[in-house]
Amino acid sequence: MSRSGAASLDLIERRIFFGKPYCTLGQFPKQVADFKQLPGTQQRKLEQAAQFVITSLLTPAQTGGIVVAVGLRGHCYEESDKKGLERAQEQQTLSEARARSVADALLEALKLVARKLSASKAETREHFDPVISGVGAKAPLNDTPANDYERALNRRVEVFFFKDFEVLGENAAAHFSLSFEGRKV
């Protein structure tokens, strides 16, 4: 990838994670990254997110634009007995694994929603590649949680959508699998 290609991908990533997330999936069990271990209420949020993406492709005016990229940012809480750099690395790995697990579940949910809607125009291709980010325990919702429930809220994945109505115009559905410098989003 050229230097300018790497710079434009970095710009896209910064724009994806700017602002408020579309939704937050919280309450991961301690030291667990598997999306399927989340409570049903949290899993349903991802189904709604998939519905939003497909709707943005079919009727972008209804969603305020076309979702052209998806970012998932994983978090954890002080979940390790390890110290220093080893602890930070473990937290980083766990938060990235959580984001990847949610990304995989989102891909499956997109396929299901597209089939339910018979949205042949909004075909989800195998090359959908969300941007994954993990921040470890650097950004808790609550720095001093009072109980297990509040600690569980810090163990989360935030789902971000980057929408750009102007990128694709009215033919969004035909361009679901966009490419930015060789990476599909």
C-alpha positions as CSV (number, residue, x, y, z in Angstrom):
1,M,0.0,0.0,0.0
2,S,1.3,3.4,-0.9
3,R,2.0,6.0,1.8
4,S,-1.0,8.0,0.7
5,G,-3.1,4.9,0.7
6,A,-2.2,4.2,4.3
7,A,-2.9,7.8,5.2
8,S,-6.4,7.7,3.6
9,L,-7.2,4.4,5.4
10,D,-6.1,6.0,8.7
11,L,-8.3,9.0,8.0
12,I,-11.3,6.7,7.4
13,E,-10.6,4.9,10.7
14,R,-10.4,8.2,12.6
15,R,-13.7,9.3,11.0
16,I,-15.4,6.0,11.8
17,F,-14.6,6.3,15.5
18,F,-15.5,10.0,15.8
19,G,-18.6,10.9,17.8
20,K,-21.1,8.8,19.5
21,P,-21.5,5.1,18.7
22,Y,-24.6,3.8,17.0
23,C,-25.0,1.3,19.9
24,T,-23.0,-0.2,22.7
25,L,-23.1,-3.9,23.5
26,G,-22.2,-4.3,27.2
27,Q,-22.1,-6.9,30.0
28,F,-19.5,-9.3,28.6
29,P,-18.6,-11.8,31.3
30,K,-15.2,-11.3,32.9
31,Q,-12.4,-12.5,30.6
32,V,-14.9,-13.6,27.9
33,A,-14.8,-12.3,24.3
34,D,-17.6,-14.4,22.8
35,F,-20.6,-12.4,21.5
36,K,-22.9,-15.4,22.2
37,Q,-22.2,-15.0,25.9
38,L,-23.9,-11.6,26.0
39,P,-27.4,-11.3,27.5
40,G,-30.2,-11.5,24.9
41,T,-31.0,-7.8,25.2
42,Q,-27.5,-7.0,24.1
43,Q,-27.5,-9.4,21.2
44,R,-30.8,-7.9,19.9
45,K,-29.0,-4.5,19.6
46,L,-26.8,-6.0,17.0
47,E,-29.8,-7.3,15.0
48,Q,-31.1,-3.7,15.0
49,A,-27.7,-2.5,13.9
50,A,-27.8,-4.9,10.9
51,Q,-31.3,-3.8,10.1
52,F,-30.1,-0.1,10.1
53,V,-27.2,-1.0,7.7
54,I,-29.4,-2.7,5.2
55,T,-32.0,0.0,5.4
56,S,-29.3,2.6,4.7
57,L,-28.4,0.8,1.5
58,L,-32.0,0.5,0.3
59,T,-33.4,3.8,1.5
60,P,-30.5,6.1,2.5
61,A,-32.8,9.1,3.1
62,Q,-34.5,7.2,5.9
63,T,-31.3,6.6,7.8
64,G,-29.5,9.9,7.1
65,G,-27.1,8.4,4.6
66,I,-25.5,5.2,3.4
67,V,-23.4,3.2,5.8
68,V,-20.1,2.9,3.9
69,A,-18.0,1.7,6.8
70,V,-18.4,0.0,10.2
71,G,-16.1,0.3,13.2
72,L,-16.1,-1.8,16.3
73,R,-14.2,-0.7,19.4
74,G,-13.8,-3.2,22.2
75,H,-13.2,-2.4,25.9
76,C,-12.4,-4.3,29.0
77,Y,-12.2,-3.5,32.7
78,E,-9.3,-4.2,35.1
79,E,-9.7,-7.9,34.5
80,S,-6.2,-9.2,35.0
81,D,-4.0,-10.2,37.9
82,K,-1.0,-9.4,35.8
83,K,1.0,-6.2,36.2
84,G,2.4,-3.6,33.9
85,L,3.0,-4.2,30.2
86,E,1.8,-7.8,30.4
87,R,-1.5,-6.6,31.9
88,A,-1.9,-3.9,29.2
89,Q,-1.2,-6.4,26.5
90,E,-3.8,-8.9,27.8
91,Q,-6.4,-6.1,28.1
92,Q,-5.6,-5.0,24.6
93,T,-5.9,-8.5,23.2
94,L,-9.2,-9.1,25.1
95,S,-10.8,-5.9,23.9
96,E,-9.8,-6.6,20.3
97,A,-11.2,-10.2,20.6
98,R,-14.5,-8.8,21.8
99,A,-14.7,-6.4,18.9
100,R,-13.8,-9.2,16.4
101,S,-16.5,-11.4,17.9
102,V,-19.1,-8.7,17.5
103,A,-17.9,-8.0,14.0
104,D,-18.4,-11.7,13.1
105,A,-21.9,-11.7,14.6
106,L,-22.7,-8.5,12.7
107,L,-21.7,-10.0,9.4
108,E,-24.0,-13.0,10.1
109,A,-26.8,-10.7,11.2
110,L,-26.4,-8.6,8.0
111,K,-26.9,-11.8,5.9
112,L,-30.0,-12.8,7.9
113,V,-31.6,-9.4,7.6
114,A,-30.9,-9.2,3.9
115,R,-32.5,-12.6,3.4
116,K,-35.5,-11.6,5.5
117,L,-36.0,-8.5,3.4
118,S,-35.3,-10.4,0.2
119,A,-33.0,-7.5,-0.4
120,S,-31.1,-8.8,-3.4
121,K,-29.8,-5.3,-4.1
122,A,-28.4,-5.2,-0.6
123,E,-26.4,-8.4,-1.0
124,T,-23.8,-8.8,1.8
125,R,-20.6,-10.0,0.3
126,E,-18.0,-12.2,1.9
127,H,-15.5,-9.4,1.8
128,F,-17.2,-7.1,4.4
129,D,-14.3,-6.1,6.6
130,P,-15.2,-3.8,9.5
131,V,-12.5,-1.8,11.2
132,I,-11.6,-3.4,14.5
133,S,-10.1,-1.4,17.4
134,G,-9.4,-2.4,21.0
135,V,-8.6,0.1,23.7
136,G,-8.1,-2.2,26.6
137,A,-9.1,-0.7,29.9
138,K,-8.2,2.9,28.9
139,A,-11.8,4.2,28.5
140,P,-14.1,2.9,31.2
141,L,-17.7,4.2,31.4
142,N,-17.3,4.3,35.2
143,D,-13.8,4.6,36.7
144,T,-14.9,3.4,40.1
145,P,-17.8,0.9,39.6
146,A,-19.6,0.1,42.8
147,N,-20.7,-3.4,41.9
148,D,-20.4,-6.3,39.4
149,Y,-23.1,-4.8,37.2
150,E,-21.2,-1.5,36.8
151,R,-18.0,-3.4,36.1
152,A,-19.8,-5.5,33.5
153,L,-20.9,-2.3,31.7
154,N,-17.2,-1.4,31.2
155,R,-16.7,-4.7,29.4
156,R,-18.3,-3.7,26.1
157,V,-18.0,-3.2,22.3
158,E,-19.1,0.1,20.7
159,V,-20.5,-0.1,17.1
160,F,-19.9,2.9,14.9
161,F,-21.3,3.6,11.4
162,F,-19.7,5.9,9.0
163,K,-22.4,7.3,6.7
164,D,-21.8,9.3,3.6
165,F,-24.8,10.0,1.4
166,E,-22.7,11.8,-1.2
167,V,-20.3,8.9,-1.8
168,L,-22.8,6.7,-3.6
169,G,-25.9,8.7,-4.3
170,E,-29.1,6.8,-5.1
171,N,-27.3,3.6,-6.3
172,A,-26.0,2.6,-2.9
173,A,-27.3,-0.9,-2.9
174,A,-25.3,-1.8,-6.0
175,H,-22.1,-0.7,-4.2
176,F,-22.4,-2.4,-0.8
177,S,-18.9,-3.8,-0.8
178,L,-16.8,-0.6,-1.1
179,S,-13.0,-0.7,-1.4
180,F,-10.7,1.8,0.3
181,E,-7.1,1.2,-0.9
182,G,-7.7,-2.5,-1.3
183,R,-9.6,-3.0,2.0
184,K,-13.3,-3.9,1.6
185,V,-15.7,-2.2,4.1
